[in-house]
């Protein structure tokens, strides 16, 4: 293990254990994680000064910003996915900063699609450490497939994996089930030196379960424009800084200074990854838009016309920042806590609701595996907050679920209607496809 927290140079003889299937960057479904030999060679070349790794959405004649080493797609959560150009310096800076925080380099299990930054980072950091990653086969994620991949690969320690919260929920619940009576899955998970979780906030209840089970979970926050996660457990990695930009109370989905703000302030046990609430309900709880800066910033987008109405790259006082579309607040511990996205805020009957917080409250119910909250047009409310849940067994009653949310966030935040589905629609990145979820909800509640 490299205990210096630096990324070794790419080994010339590093190669995949096998050609596991199709080119990973050509797969558009979340289950596709295989790292074919062509893609592996292309990635190795890009990390050693060769031609840049082009995302398959780009044509061979697409002009890339000078200095591009890797291109990667955004999640598409703000609309159509954009393609981000990352320089080699940013990619290696992100790998070194992560290794420094995690205690060194090691082997990675590839459990997310490499067409997006979290999965690609696992491949990159394996390569920079001189090891091929163990790769989960294409298909739906399951605890059984996860365990089989780890056992078959014989991953020595130190070892790491990046997951989204839904995957971690399934693993934790499988450990608690009778099916893991032998303790094999639990032993497998405790054998990871760090389980990085990103893409969405994990609920405090889930994190508490992981601590009880002895799993070393690290909550990460970042985006494709920052080479992935640059905030670990609410604290920036070396070289990274964040700031919270004040929100216009009349726009940008502001949550400050109104009744919703007070209700959300009482929900900080859910919103806050540290689990430390503000001192007193009358204290200041001022969410703002998150801006990030540091050596991991992207060069920009491959299409110069790609601009977010809120986010984007700016230079202020000689320092380059990326303006995200995410909301956060500074917990009393000094850690960054996530609230949600500015463009996801639902205004229902003049009350502003942060879907992320409602989703976390729903997931805290023992009979809920996953949840998404969206807004639907309503004659009475303007927009009605409704929820889709994936039940864990028999679906709980809507009354019970609304009470759970009301206890955490206040009655105004409780979804007006709740429906059950077998699974939530997802983008290629693994994040919930809110557009598709809205269409499903509109049909279900028509």
Secondary structure, DSSP 8 states (H G I E B T S, - for coil): --TT-------TT---SS--SS-GGG--STT-----HHHHHHHHHHHTTSS-B--TTS-TT----TTEEEEEE---TTSS--EEEEEHHHHHHHHHHHHHHHTS--EEEE-S-TTBHHHHHHHHHHHHHT---EE--SS---HHHHHHHHHHHT--SSEEEEEEHHHHHHHHHHHHSGGGTT-HHHHHHHT-SEEEEESS---HHHHHHHHHHT--EEEEEEEGGGTEEEEETTEE-TT-EEEEE---TTSTT--TTSHHHHHHHTTHHHH-TT----SSTTS----EEEEEESTT---EESSTT---SS-EEEEETTEEEEEEEEEEEE-TTS-EEEEEETTT-EEETTEEE-HHHHHHHHHTSTTEEEEEEEEEEETTTEEEEEEEEEESSS---HHHHHHHHHHHH-GGGS-SEEEE-SS--B-TTSSB-HHHHHHHHHHHT-
